[in-house]
Amino acid sequence: MSTPQRFQDKEYRNWVKCSLALNVMKEGLHGYVDTGVKKLHVDIEQKVTSAIGGPFVGKTCGICTWKNIKKARSNPITWNINCSSSVCDKWLSQILAVHYEPNIHINWKNADMSCWPTDPYEIAKVYMPKGQDRTRNHPQELDAPAVLSLLKYCTWFRTSIPNVQLLSDLIDFRNEVLHSGELKVQDSNKDVWIDRMIQLLSDLNVNDTTVQSELNRIKCEDIDVSFRENEIKALQNLVGSKLAEMTGEIASLQNIQIEQSKETTKHAEEVKKSLQELKKVYDKMESFLSKNSDIDDIEITRNMTEFKKDIHSMQEELSEVKVKVLSLEDQLEKHKEETQLQFKGVGKQISALEEKSGNNMQLIYQRASGGATASSSSDSLCIKSDGPVDDISSLRPYQKRWKIRARVTNKSRITSYKKYGNWGQRINFTFADASGSINAVAFGETVHKFDDLLQEQKIYYVSNATIDPAKTNISGGNSYDMKINDDTNIKLCEEDDSLALPSQIPFNSVMIDKLKPGRLYDVIGVVKDHREKTVRRWNGVEVLIVDQSRKMVPLNLIKKDVENVDLRGNPVVAVKGAWLKNSHGHVYLKMMPSGKLLVNPADIDGADLLRLWFQREGRHIEFEKI
C-alpha cells in the first residue's frame, strides 16, 4: 500500500497520532524527571557519604564495574559486589534500597559505576530497561518506556504516584502500538490512551498548558493529508527558480569578497611566516647570551634591541591585516543575513502553496520522530536539484531529501571491529562546509568502495545517506552522525572552490584538567615522554602529554597511527576524537578510529604558544596525572 493510500485509513492515522501523543507526554515529563533524578542522587550520595567517610567521599573505588556485580543464588535473590575498599557496596545497597523490585533482573550494564558519584543519570538508568546508551544523560535523550520504567521501579518516584498501575498500562500500550504489525489503532482505544496520558501528567502535577493542549489537539483533530501532484510540481518549479536566481546573486558577490579575503589572508600568512623566522633568530640569540653571560658586547645588545623593534613592528602589521580580514568576513556575513531574509520571503510563498495543497507529510514525520516542526525558513526546503545545496548544520534525522557540498577534511584508515561474535570493517570521514562539520561512517562491503572514492581535501556532493543522533559526546561537535550506505550518492565536485570551504579539521580543544571519563574530546598537548607498551593483545605506544593546566594524561596509540611520526624532542601533538577511559582506576585517552593525530600542527590555535610555554617553563614542572 502506498503512503497516500495508507493515510486514507483512519485507523492508521490513529496509530500515527498515538505515536505523536507518547512523544508529547514524554516531553511533558522532562522537567519533573530531571528535578527528581537530581534530588534522588543527592539523597543517595548523602547516605553513602555518612556510611563510608574517609578518602572515598564522592568517589567509587575506580576498579569495580558492572561485571563485578553478582546475583546470589538465594530466595529472595540478592545482589553483592566484592569491592576491595567496600565503598562500591555502599553505593549498591543504597541504589537497591529505592528499587521497587530488587529481586528481579536489574540492568546494571546500563550504567557506568565510576560516574555514580558525579552523574545522577548513571544511577537513574539502573531502573530503566536494558539498552540505555551511556551517553544519554538527560530526559530529552531517553525514550518513553525508559522514563515510565524509572517512575515505576524507583520507589523515590513511585510513592508519589496515586495510580501506579497507570504506568504499567502505558508501558504495555507503547509496546503494543510500536510493535503492531498492522500499524492500526481503533478510535475508542486512541481516545482512552491519550486520556490516560493526560491523567498521568495531572497526577504528577505537571501543569504545562502547552503539553495538555497539544495532547487534546492530537486526540480531537484529524490528520488532513492529500497529495496533489500538479500543485506540488508547481511548488518545486517556483522554489527551484527562486533559489537558482538567489544562488547566482550570492555567488557573484561572494566571488568578489572571497578574492579580496584571499589576498589579505595571503599577506597575513607572509607576515606571520616572517615574524616566526624573526622570532627563531631572536630566541637563538637570547639562548646564546643566557649561556654566555660573561659576554658584554654593545653591538650584540644593539642588535637584540633592533630585533625587538622589528618583531613589534611586524606584530602590529599582522594585527592590521587580521582586522582587514575580519572586516571582509563581517561584510560577507551581513550579505548572508540579507539573503536569508529574501529566502524567508520565498518561504512564505511556499507555505501558502503547501497549505493549499495540504502537503503535511514532512510535519507528520518530524513530529512522529520527535524532531523539530517544519517552518517557513530556508532550512526546511527539501526540494533539491543540481543547483541548491543544504548546509551541514541544517541536517536532521529522518530528513528525506537533502544534498550537501562539502570537503573531506579527515579520512581514517580502515579498521576492524567485532559485534555479536562477527567481525566487520568500517571507515570514517569528516565532511565540512562553511556552516559546520559532520562525522560519517561506512560499514561492510561499502568500505572499500568509498575508501577509493573519497579523498582528503577534495570536495563532493553527498545525498541520500542516513542522519542519526550522534552516539558520542564530543565537545563542540555536531549533534548528528551520517551513515553512508549502498544507496548514498556521492559525486566529485569539479567546480572551482568558490565557496571557500574549510580545508582544516574543526578542532575544539579542551584543557587536560577539564577532561572527564566516558566522553570524546579534542586535545592538544606537548609530548612529555613516550614508550612502547603491550597489554594483553594490544600492542602500541603510550604517549604522555601535558599542557598549561599542569596535568598529564597518557594517550594510547596503535603502532599504525605512529608509523611515520617522530615523537622525539617534545613535539606538540593535537588529537582529534580521543575517548577518555577509566579502566580499573587507570585513566587514559584512546584515539577513536575516526580520529586524527597531528604532530606540530601549524594551523591550530594555541599550538605555537604551547610549544613556547613548554620550552621556557613546562619542561621544569612536575606534572600530576589526572
Disulfide bonds with the S-S distance in Angstrom:
none
